[in-house]
Amino acid sequence: MTAPDRAAVAGGSVEELETAQARLRQAVTDYLELRRALGFRLERAERLLAQFLTYLDEHAIEVITTEVVLAWAVLPADADPRWWDHRLTTVRLFAAYLHMLDPRVEVPPAGLIRCRPLRATPYLFSDTEIAALIAAAGNLRHPLRAATLQTLIGLLAATGMRIGEVIALDRTDFDALAGTLIVRDAKFGKSRLVPLHSTVVAALEGFLRRRDDLLPAPSSPALLVSLRGTRLRYINVWRTVHDLTARAGLKARSSSCRPRIHDLRHSFAVATVLDGYARGEDVHALLPRLATYLGHADPKHTYWYLSAAPELLALAADRLQTRGRLQ
């Protein structure tokens, strides 16, 4: 549809339609800038809002209404309702911002699209299962790929870092002398220092020596690189680890509890607290430190990581009963 055709559909001139579209584009820019100033990254939101503006342009729509947002949100028709809900929520938040500037804009009510809960039940890896996963990675055909995946899985299990954080690490972010990693520009734009156990430091040093032998001049400064010397891509890592869980003989515990790469982070958090209980530490005081180590903006997110472990509930109950007997 050409600009004159769209203007005719909208019942206005070409100039009026283009002016309205320009206002919307500027509003999206301002909205993203405002929310990023609060610490949000919004890469996906930026892409979705750009797609939404294209939809408005193609249909000669000048004012956002609930009907329009819903019509766009449920595209494509065969997508998962959770994806529809995410699309709707993204535009709903923008519409709420825009409504303050233009009262004609409608803010879609929450809950228009019913979908299943987004969070799966965490799969808590045992030490034996982690070892099996690392062993499976060691059987990958190319020695560099094998060493890289073993190191990646080991780092995730030993530090509880996010997979994106590990992929984003540069070689210079590893300080062997200090025994630390620097996670730069992580979630919410924050950076943090991650202290490493001496065994992790030794494993990383060994991996880097091996990497230098196999690939002396990579094209990327990344700590973990592909066979071409480039930084790893999340989708490729996800697929490989997914395949490795099957090779390691790890099976789903229920329809909602399957071994996922992100669950290594959950497993680290739970293991840390279990170790704290075993050493008789004040676990309540441990949790804020654990939240900082994991890079959580709010300790409540750390509590979610721990909520799926019945062992922790049992230990907490036992600790409370012990205190009650001592009082």
C-alpha positions in Angstrom: 0.0 0.0 0.0 1.4 3.4 -1.0 1.5 6.5 1.2 -1.5 8.1 -0.7 -3.5 4.8 -0.4 -2.7 4.6 3.4 -3.8 8.2 3.8 -7.0 7.5 2.1 -7.8 4.5 4.3 -7.0 6.6 7.4 -9.2 9.4 6.2 -6.4 12.0 6.3 -3.8 13.6 4.1 -0.4 12.1 3.4 1.2 14.8 5.5 -1.0 14.1 8.5 -0.3 10.4 8.3 3.5 10.9 8.0 3.4 13.4 10.9 1.5 10.9 13.1 4.0 8.1 12.2 7.0 10.4 13.0 5.5 11.2 16.4 5.1 7.5 17.2 8.7 6.8 16.2 10.0 9.6 18.4 7.8 8.4 21.2 9.3 4.9 21.0 12.8 6.4 21.0 12.0 8.6 24.1 10.3 5.6 25.9 13.3 3.3 25.3 15.7 6.0 26.4 13.7 6.6 29.6 13.6 2.9 30.6 17.2 2.3 29.8 18.1 5.2 32.1 16.5 3.0 34.8 18.7 0.1 34.0 16.7 -1.9 31.5 18.5 -3.1 28.3 15.4 -3.7 26.1 17.0 -5.1 22.9 14.0 -7.4 22.3 11.5 -4.7 23.2 13.1 -2.3 20.7 12.8 -4.9 17.9 9.2 -5.7 18.8 8.2 -2.0 19.0 9.8 -1.4 15.6 7.7 -4.3 14.2 4.6 -2.8 15.8 5.2 0.6 14.2 5.6 -1.1 10.8 2.3 -2.8 11.4 0.6 0.5 12.2 2.2 2.1 9.1 1.1 -0.7 6.8 -2.5 -0.4 8.1 -2.6 3.4 8.2 -3.3 3.4 11.9 -2.6 6.7 13.7 -3.9 6.0 17.2 -3.2 2.9 19.3 -6.2 1.1 20.5 -6.7 -2.2 22.4 -8.2 -3.8 19.4 -5.1 -2.9 17.2 -2.6 -4.1 19.9 -4.4 -7.4 20.3 -4.6 -7.9 16.5 -0.9 -7.4 16.2 0.1 -9.4 19.3 -1.5 -12.7 18.1 0.7 -12.8 15.0 1.8 -15.2 13.7 -1.4 -17.2 14.3 0.4 -20.5 15.0 2.8 -19.1 17.6 2.9 -20.1 21.3 0.4 -18.1 23.4 3.3 -17.2 25.7 4.9 -15.4 22.8 1.6 -13.6 22.0 1.5 -12.5 25.7 5.0 -11.2 25.6 4.3 -9.2 22.5 1.2 -7.8 24.1 2.9 -6.9 27.3 5.7 -5.1 25.4 3.3 -2.8 23.6 1.0 -2.5 26.6 3.9 -0.9 28.6 4.6 1.5 25.8 0.9 2.3 25.4 0.8 3.2 29.1 3.7 5.6 28.6 2.1 7.1 25.5 -1.3 7.5 27.1 0.2 10.1 29.4 1.1 12.2 26.4 -2.0 11.4 24.2 -5.2 10.5 26.1 -6.6 9.0 22.9 -4.2 6.0 23.2 -5.8 3.0 24.9 -3.9 0.8 27.3 -4.9 -2.8 26.9 -5.9 -4.5 30.2 -3.7 -7.1 31.7 -4.6 -10.8 31.1 -6.1 -10.5 27.7 -4.1 -13.5 26.5 -4.2 -16.6 28.8 -1.0 -18.6 28.7 0.8 -21.2 30.8 3.3 -20.0 33.5 6.6 -19.0 31.9 8.8 -20.6 34.5 9.6 -24.2 34.3 10.5 -26.3 37.3 14.3 -26.0 37.8 16.3 -29.2 37.2 18.8 -29.4 40.0 21.9 -31.1 38.7 23.8 -33.4 41.1 27.6 -33.4 41.2 27.4 -36.8 39.4 25.2 -35.4 36.6 27.5 -32.4 36.1 30.5 -34.7 35.8 28.6 -36.8 33.3 27.8 -33.7 31.3 31.4 -32.5 31.3 32.5 -36.0 30.3 30.1 -36.0 27.4 31.4 -32.7 26.2 34.9 -34.2 26.2 33.8 -36.7 23.6 33.0 -34.0 21.0 34.9 -34.6 17.8 37.1 -31.5 17.6 39.5 -31.1 20.6 39.0 -27.3 20.8 35.2 -27.6 20.7 35.4 -30.3 23.4 37.7 -28.2 25.7 35.6 -25.1 25.2 32.3 -26.8 26.1 33.9 -28.5 29.1 35.2 -25.2 30.3 31.8 -23.5 29.7 29.9 -26.1 31.6 32.4 -26.1 34.4 32.2 -22.3 34.7 28.5 -22.3 34.8 28.4 -25.0 37.5 31.2 -23.5 39.6 30.2 -19.9 39.5 26.4 -19.8 38.8 27.0 -17.2 36.1 24.4 -16.6 33.4 25.2 -18.3 30.1 25.2 -14.9 28.4 27.7 -13.6 30.9 30.1 -16.5 30.2 29.8 -16.1 26.5 30.5 -12.3 26.8 33.7 -12.8 28.8 36.9 -11.6 27.1 40.3 -13.2 27.9 41.4 -10.0 29.7 38.4 -10.4 32.1 40.2 -13.3 33.7 42.8 -12.4 36.3 44.6 -15.6 37.2 46.8 -13.9 39.8 43.8 -12.4 41.7 41.7 -15.4 41.0 38.7 -13.4 39.6 36.5 -12.9 36.6 35.0 -9.5 35.7 31.5 -9.6 34.4 30.9 -6.4 32.4 27.7 -4.8 31.5 25.6 -7.7 32.7 21.8 -7.7 33.3 20.5 -4.2 34.1 23.8 -2.8 32.8 25.7 -3.7 36.0 29.2 -5.1 36.3 30.6 -7.3 39.1 33.7 -9.2 40.2 33.4 -13.0 40.5 36.0 -14.6 42.8 37.0 -18.1 41.7 38.0 -21.2 43.6 41.7 -22.1 43.1 40.6 -25.3 41.2 38.6 -23.1 38.8 41.6 -20.8 38.2 43.8 -23.8 37.5 41.2 -25.3 35.1 40.9 -21.9 33.2 44.7 -21.6 32.9 44.9 -25.1 31.6 42.2 -24.5 29.1 43.8 -21.3 27.8 47.1 -23.1 27.3 45.2 -25.8 25.3 43.3 -23.1 23.4 46.6 -21.4 22.4 48.0 -24.6 21.1 44.9 -25.4 19.0 44.1 -21.8 17.9 47.0 -19.4 18.3 45.4 -16.4 16.7 41.6 -16.2 17.2 39.7 -13.4 15.5 37.8 -12.5 18.7 39.1 -11.4 22.1 36.5 -13.7 23.7 37.6 -16.1 26.5 35.6 -18.9 24.8 35.7 -19.1 21.0 34.3 -21.2 18.2 36.3 -23.3 15.8 36.6 -20.2 13.6 37.9 -18.1 16.4 34.8 -16.1 16.9 32.7 -15.5 20.0 30.3 -18.3 20.8 26.6 -17.8 19.9 23.9 -18.6 22.5 21.7 -20.6 20.2 24.6 -22.9 19.1 25.7 -23.4 22.8 22.1 -24.1 23.8 21.7 -26.7 21.1 25.0 -28.4 21.9 24.4 -28.6 25.7 20.8 -29.8 25.0 22.4 -32.7 22.9 25.0 -33.3 25.6 22.3 -33.8 28.3 20.9 -36.7 26.2 24.4 -38.2 25.6 25.0 -38.0 29.4 21.9 -39.9 30.0 20.1 -37.1 31.8 16.3 -37.5 31.6 13.3 -35.2 32.3 11.9 -35.6 35.8 8.5 -34.4 34.7 6.9 -32.6 31.8 7.9 -29.3 33.3 11.3 -30.3 34.7 13.9 -31.0 32.0 17.6 -30.5 32.2 18.4 -27.0 30.8 21.6 -25.1 30.6 20.2 -22.3 32.8 19.5 -24.8 35.5 23.2 -25.0 36.3 22.8 -21.6 37.8 19.9 -22.8 39.9 21.9 -25.8 41.0 24.9 -23.6 42.1 22.6 -21.5 44.2 21.0 -24.4 45.9 24.3 -26.2 46.4 25.8 -23.1 48.0 23.0 -22.9 50.6 23.1 -26.6 51.3 26.8 -26.3 51.9 26.1 -23.4 54.3 23.6 -25.5 56.3 26.1 -28.4 56.4 28.8 -26.0 57.8 26.3 -24.6 60.4 26.5 -21.1 58.9 23.8 -18.4 59.4 22.1 -19.0 56.0 19.9 -16.0 56.4 23.0 -13.8 56.4 24.4 -15.8 53.5 21.6 -15.1 51.1 22.4 -11.4 50.5 26.0 -12.3 49.7 24.8 -15.1 47.4 22.5 -12.6 45.6 25.4 -10.2 45.1 27.6 -13.0 43.7 24.9 -14.1 41.3 24.3 -10.6 40.1 20.7 -10.4 41.3 19.3 -6.8 41.6 17.0 -8.0 44.3 17.5 -10.9 46.8 13.9 -12.0 46.1 15.2 -13.5 42.8 17.7 -15.6 44.7 14.8 -16.9 46.9 13.1 -18.0 43.7 16.2 -20.0 42.7 16.0 -21.8 46.1 12.2 -22.4 46.2 12.3 -25.6 44.2 14.6 -27.5 46.5 12.7 -29.7 49.1 16.0 -30.4 50.8 16.3 -26.7 51.7 12.8 -26.6 53.2 13.6 -29.7 55.3 16.8 -28.2 56.5 15.2 -24.9 57.3 12.4 -26.7 59.3 15.0 -28.7 61.2 17.0 -25.5 62.0 13.8 -23.9 63.3 12.9 -26.9 65.4 16.5 -27.0 66.9 16.3 -23.3 67.8 12.9 -23.9 69.4 14.3 -26.6 71.6 17.2 -24.4 72.7 15.0 -21.5 73.7 
